[in-house]
């Protein structure tokens, strides 16, 4: 079980908080909007109304006590980058920033963000790949040039055991042809 602090309760932050809780993690959230905090206060372990861009507020929350802090401040690139900087200076163990542009990703990494996610770009690339490869059910990028791909099984595989399919022989023959 990890302890995660989420700064900013937009759609991404709320979805992340709910999923982390459902997986048994300890989750605290911070947002300046009382309505947003109230919307999740019964789901998370701790819900705080505060301006997450203020260093003093971050200090009071005790960001270094969490395993990871997620910065989700919407389109406010300047606030997001400054918050990431404050978090690192205050001893946050892992800082993950939700990026909104390539420049945002670059600058967030420069100030010390351990990881920058760019959901819109990442989902668009994944969807593009899946749409143009109809046998691909799921694709996870592991590193540049390496992916884990879940494929739909050909109809010829239906009802057969792995021994009957003799997949090693099939792969070997395919490699010789290729």
C-alpha positions in Angstrom: 0.0 0.0 0.0 1.3 3.4 -1.0 0.5 6.8 0.3 -0.3 9.2 -2.5 -1.0 13.0 -2.4 -3.0 14.4 -5.3 -2.8 18.2 -5.8 -5.7 19.3 -8.0 -9.1 17.7 -8.4 -10.0 18.0 -12.0 -11.4 15.0 -13.8 -7.9 13.4 -14.0 -7.3 13.9 -10.2 -10.7 12.6 -9.1 -10.4 9.5 -11.3 -6.9 8.9 -10.1 -7.9 9.3 -6.5 -10.9 6.9 -6.8 -8.8 4.2 -8.5 -5.9 4.5 -6.1 -8.3 4.0 -3.2 -10.0 1.1 -4.9 -6.5 -0.6 -5.1 -6.0 -0.2 -1.3 -3.8 2.9 -1.3 -3.9 5.7 1.2 -4.9 8.8 -0.7 -5.0 12.5 0.3 -6.2 15.2 -2.0 -5.8 19.0 -2.0 -7.8 21.5 -4.0 -8.7 25.2 -3.6 -12.3 24.4 -4.4 -14.5 23.4 -1.5 -17.0 21.8 -3.8 -14.4 19.5 -5.4 -12.9 18.5 -2.0 -16.4 17.8 -0.7 -17.1 15.6 -3.7 -14.4 13.1 -2.8 -14.0 13.6 1.0 -15.9 10.4 1.7 -13.8 8.4 -0.7 -10.3 9.4 0.2 -8.4 9.2 3.5 -7.8 12.9 3.8 -9.3 15.9 1.9 -7.8 19.4 2.3 -9.0 22.7 1.0 -5.9 24.7 0.2 -4.0 26.4 -2.5 -1.5 23.7 -3.6 0.6 26.3 -5.4 1.6 27.9 -2.0 4.8 26.7 -0.5 3.5 27.3 3.0 0.5 25.1 2.4 2.6 22.3 1.0 4.9 22.6 4.0 2.0 22.3 6.4 0.6 19.3 4.6 3.9 17.4 5.1 4.6 16.4 1.5 7.7 14.4 2.4 5.6 11.9 4.3 3.9 10.6 1.1 5.4 8.0 -1.2 4.4 10.1 -4.2 2.8 13.5 -5.0 0.8 14.0 -8.2 0.6 17.6 -9.5 -2.6 18.0 -11.5 -3.2 21.8 -11.9 -4.9 21.8 -15.2 -3.6 24.2 -17.8 -1.7 26.3 -15.3 1.8 25.4 -16.5 3.5 28.1 -14.4 1.8 27.0 -11.2 2.4 23.3 -12.0 6.1 23.9 -12.5 6.6 26.1 -9.5 4.6 23.6 -7.4 6.9 20.7 -8.6 9.9 22.8 -7.6 8.5 23.5 -4.1 7.7 19.8 -3.7 11.3 18.7 -4.5 12.7 21.4 -2.2 10.4 20.2 0.6 11.7 16.6 0.3 8.9 15.0 -1.7 10.0 11.4 -2.5 8.5 11.2 -6.0 6.8 14.0 -7.9 4.6 13.2 -10.9 3.3 16.1 -13.0 0.4 15.9 -15.4 1.7 17.7 -18.5 -0.4 19.7 -20.9 2.2 20.4 -23.7 5.6 19.3 -24.8 7.1 22.5 -23.3 5.4 21.8 -20.0 6.9 18.3 -20.0 10.4 19.6 -20.7 10.2 22.4 -18.0 8.7 20.1 -15.4 11.6 17.6 -15.8 14.1 20.5 -15.6 12.8 21.5 -12.2 13.0 18.0 -10.8 9.7 16.2 -11.6 10.5 12.5 -11.4 7.9 11.7 -14.0 5.6 13.6 -16.3 2.5 12.1 -17.8 0.8 13.6 -20.8 -2.6 11.7 -20.8 -4.1 13.3 -23.9 -1.0 12.6 -26.0 -0.5 9.1 -24.6 -4.1 8.0 -25.1 -4.2 9.5 -28.6 -1.1 7.5 -29.6 -2.4 4.3 -28.0 -5.8 4.7 -29.7 -4.1 5.4 -33.1 -2.1 2.2 -32.8 -5.1 0.1 -31.8 -7.3 1.6 -34.5 -4.8 0.9 -37.2 -4.0 -2.6 -36.0 -7.3 -4.4 -35.6 -5.8 -7.6 -34.0 -4.2 -5.5 -31.2 -6.3 -5.4 -28.0 -3.9 -3.5 -25.9 -0.4 -2.1 -26.2 1.9 -0.9 -23.4 5.1 0.9 -24.2 8.0 -0.5 -22.1 10.9 1.5 -23.5 11.7 3.1 -26.9 11.4 0.3 -29.4 9.8 -2.2 -27.0 6.1 -2.9 -26.3 4.0 -5.5 -24.6 1.1 -6.2 -27.0 -2.1 -8.2 -26.3 -3.4 -9.7 -29.5 -6.7 -11.2 -30.4 -6.2 -15.0 -31.0 -6.7 -16.2 -34.6 -9.8 -18.4 -35.0 -7.6 -21.4 -35.8 -6.4 -21.2 -32.1 -9.9 -21.6 -30.7 -10.5 -24.8 -28.7 -6.9 -25.9 -28.8 -4.4 -26.4 -26.0 -1.0 -24.7 -26.1 0.6 -28.1 -26.8 -1.8 -28.6 -29.8 -0.9 -25.2 -31.2 2.9 -25.9 -31.0 3.6 -22.1 -30.9 7.4 -22.4 -30.7 7.3 -24.3 -34.0 4.9 -21.7 -35.5 7.2 -18.8 -34.4 10.3 -20.5 -35.7 8.7 -21.1 -39.1 7.5 -17.5 -39.3 10.9 -16.2 -38.5 12.5 -18.3 -41.2 10.0 -16.9 -43.8 10.5 -13.3 -42.6 
